[in-house]
Amino acid sequence: MTLQKRIWDLIVLAIFVFAAAFATAPWFAFRALKAAAQYEDVQAIGQLVDFPAVRRSLTGQLVANAPAAQPENPSIWRDPLSVFKKAIEPITPPEPKVDRYLTVAGVSALTRGYAPGKAPPASAQDDTVLGKLNHAVKGPYPGIAYWDPNRVRISIRRPDDSGKTTIFTFERKALFTWKLVHIRLPGDERQG
């Protein structure tokens, strides 16, 4: 085998390794998010999640009066009484339903396939080798719902009800850097 053939083989191998690493990077980002939430690593979660974008996406799903669902404000030229009524009515902020999803425990529960507050504690799992193997075989397994070079949706089914699926949308920020930008909840949890 000549030196030129070996160099060509190394170049082809490097291209395949790069393509495999590029294609699987979002899955590794999801696994890193799951591990960071399990071990309560707040700094790692902060690097993996775009909190303003995720908060906007969850607010639109959980709050019935989200800005996208509100009707247009009344015009003083078309309906002057409604304008004055809206001006004097008290402004009440919406109930912070989103906060329980954006805590470390909430993110951990979502990445494990549960709703926040309904996940069994992680310490209740069997720490023996056989227990860990049983837990790994049982699932739930994350699946790729959509893959694009700049955006990937990873779905995870609920262990107690396989009809409910939570979808995590990751967006590419750099060549191998992916951030969580959207969480789509199952239909029965959404209100907006």
Secondary structure, DSSP 8 states (H G I E B T S, - for coil): --HHHHHHHHHHHHHHHHHHHHHHHHHHHHHHHHHHHHTT-HHHHHHHB-HHHHHHHHHHHH-TT-TTTS-----TTT-HHHHHHHHHS--------GGGTSSHHHHHHHHHT--TT-S--GGGS--SHHHHHHHHHH----EEEEE-SSEEEEEEE-SS-TT-EEEEEEEESSSS-EEEEEEE--TTT---
